[in-house]
Amino acid sequence: MTEARIGIIGGSGLYKMDALKDVQEVQVDTPFGSPSDALILGTLEGARVAFLARHGRYHHLMPSELPFRANIYAMKKLGVEYIISASAVGSLKAEVKPLDLVVPDQFIDRTKNRVSTFFGGGIVAHVGFGDPICSKLAGILAEAIASLDFPNVTLHRGGTYVCMEGPAFSTKAESHLYRSWGGTVIGMTNLPEAKLAREAEIAYATLALATDYDCWHPEHDSVTVEMVIANLQANASNAQKVIQETVRRLHENPPKSEAHSALKHAILTPLDRVPAATKEKLSLLLQKYVR
């Protein structure tokens, strides 16, 4: 049964959606353990949505500790077809100022300890990931931002999100390296989500909210927790408005995404050769391909 077609993952500073109505808190069991927190079902702009605080509502989970598979599986189990993921990031470009909003379209993976696939255990799948963000969903997100009037806040459409392991922030040498690679922003969470969402055939887009200049900028102090928290509070208000407007537009005209059929040609293992326990574990992902 579909509980919500739209999922919202709130990052640092965004632990709830104030505009949600008819709120219901649900615990979702998954074969990959418990999600970061209970999922919050509610109505936003006439649409049923599922909200999840990525780090838990009291921010008790480090990036490396996040149960990414459980989080995305739980969204899938509730019927989610689109995920809007809000994330605090550092800026790697002078033109992306703190408090600016970025809708990236690419990722670079610098994580070390993340499980970023549902597959294994007797089944192999290789999803296409050349374009890791759903362009249609990202377009709706960017249009929503452009329609809102945020003083002194600039929208940057496109760009590369460097996903690092953390929890420490970058060294200056690393920050300059990422800039030389063409990185636009840097964060610690969105790439595993994007990979798993693609495997789960969920369209995914990132709303990146700049809090600082990482540590590369010669005219700005190196990033500190105090600086990040101050900007997080300002970003959270903007993020809620952006997400609300995005949900309204998405609900009115939900696009068909290539992500919705990402597994069609991705599974290499004949399903009749997959161990029964693995097939059962992944039944939610495989059900439309089992004849």
PEQUIKA-V280429 format. One record per residue. N is the residue number from 1. PSI is psi in whole degrees, 0 to 359 (999 if undefined). Layout:
# PEQUIKA-V280429
n & psi
N & PSI
N & PSI
This chain:
# PEQUIKA-V280429
n & psi
1 & 133
2 & 117
3 & 327
4 & 135
5 & 341
6 & 129
7 & 145
8 & 125
9 & 119
10 & 128
11 & 203
12 & 124
13 & 341
14 & 91
15 & 356
16 & 163
17 & 111
18 & 331
19 & 357
20 & 138
21 & 163
22 & 49
23 & 136
24 & 128
25 & 127
26 & 140
27 & 125
28 & 120
29 & 141
30 & 161
31 & 353
32 & 20
33 & 195
34 & 144
35 & 177
36 & 330
37 & 177
38 & 146
39 & 142
40 & 113
41 & 141
42 & 180
43 & 130
44 & 120
45 & 39
46 & 358
47 & 143
48 & 127
49 & 159
50 & 123
51 & 137
52 & 128
53 & 112
54 & 316
55 & 10
56 & 152
57 & 341
58 & 15
59 & 63
60 & 359
61 & 126
62 & 160
63 & 318
64 & 343
65 & 354
66 & 135
67 & 71
68 & 316
69 & 317
70 & 320
71 & 312
72 & 321
73 & 319
74 & 319
75 & 314
76 & 318
77 & 330
78 & 359
79 & 12
80 & 135
81 & 344
82 & 134
83 & 126
84 & 118
85 & 114
86 & 135
87 & 131
88 & 137
89 & 160
90 & 149
91 & 136
92 & 6
93 & 141
94 & 325
95 & 346
96 & 98
97 & 154
98 & 136
99 & 352
100 & 160
101 & 132
102 & 136
103 & 88
104 & 161
105 & 1
106 & 163
107 & 152
108 & 130
109 & 115
110 & 22
111 & 163
112 & 331
113 & 31
114 & 136
115 & 116
116 & 28
117 & 149
118 & 346
119 & 174
120 & 181
121 & 31
122 & 4
123 & 135
124 & 134
125 & 141
126 & 98
127 & 149
128 & 136
129 & 21
130 & 322
131 & 91
132 & 344
133 & 140
134 & 115
135 & 326
136 & 317
137 & 319
138 & 323
139 & 318
140 & 318
141 & 314
142 & 320
143 & 323
144 & 316
145 & 314
146 & 333
147 & 347
148 & 152
149 & 98
150 & 111
151 & 131
152 & 21
153 & 130
154 & 140
155 & 132
156 & 112
157 & 123
158 & 169
159 & 172
160 & 128
161 & 115
162 & 122
163 & 110
164 & 168
165 & 311
166 & 190
167 & 348
168 & 150
169 & 174
170 & 154
171 & 164
172 & 322
173 & 317
174 & 317
175 & 317
176 & 325
177 & 313
178 & 325
179 & 322
180 & 337
181 & 352
182 & 15
183 & 144
184 & 313
185 & 165
186 & 134
187 & 189
188 & 7
189 & 330
190 & 334
191 & 313
192 & 322
193 & 315
194 & 319
195 & 314
196 & 323
197 & 320
198 & 317
199 & 328
200 & 4
201 & 43
202 & 129
203 & 138
204 & 137
205 & 150
206 & 133
207 & 104
208 & 126
209 & 111
210 & 132
211 & 341
212 & 177
213 & 34
214 & 233
215 & 11
216 & 335
217 & 121
218 & 340
219 & 5
220 & 144
221 & 154
222 & 152
223 & 137
224 & 159
225 & 321
226 & 317
227 & 314
228 & 314
229 & 318
230 & 317
231 & 331
232 & 319
233 & 321
234 & 319
235 & 324
236 & 320
237 & 315
238 & 318
239 & 318
240 & 318
241 & 317
242 & 313
243 & 319
244 & 316
245 & 324
246 & 317
247 & 319
248 & 312
249 & 320
250 & 320
251 & 323
252 & 327
253 & 74
254 & 123
255 & 156
256 & 126
257 & 146
258 & 333
259 & 334
260 & 348
261 & 32
262 & 334
263 & 355
264 & 318
265 & 16
266 & 337
267 & 119
268 & 331
269 & 127
270 & 131
271 & 335
272 & 355
273 & 358
274 & 133
275 & 142
276 & 320
277 & 321
278 & 318
279 & 321
280 & 319
281 & 322
282 & 17
283 & 325
284 & 325
285 & 329
286 & 347
287 & 324
288 & 354
289 & 357
290 & 120
291 & 999
